[in-house]
Amino acid sequence: MDKTKDVTGRIIALFLSSALGIITGSAIIGGIPVWKSAALAGFTAVAGVAEKLAKASVDGNLTKQEISDAFGGNGKTVKAKK
């Protein structure tokens, strides 16, 4: 259950960070509604991580390191800058 919470929280953060990054670009380029471009960016990022998690869990066991690697992290907590 702890791994599920970790993955769920990280998926939400990944979706939001990917979506927020594209909002400015879609506002500048125009032609595509902002919500559509943000949703596409978020879903694309989540799909990439979901694919990595699926590949890592083929053996039936998903470790914390494999989860961290799928998200592109090194397992260390990011510290807020002062």
Secondary structure, 3 states (H helix, E strand, C coil): CHHHHHHHHHHHHHHHHHHHHHHHHHHHHCCCCHHHHHHHHHHHHHHHHHHHHHHHCCCCCCCHHHHHHHCCCCCCCCCCCC
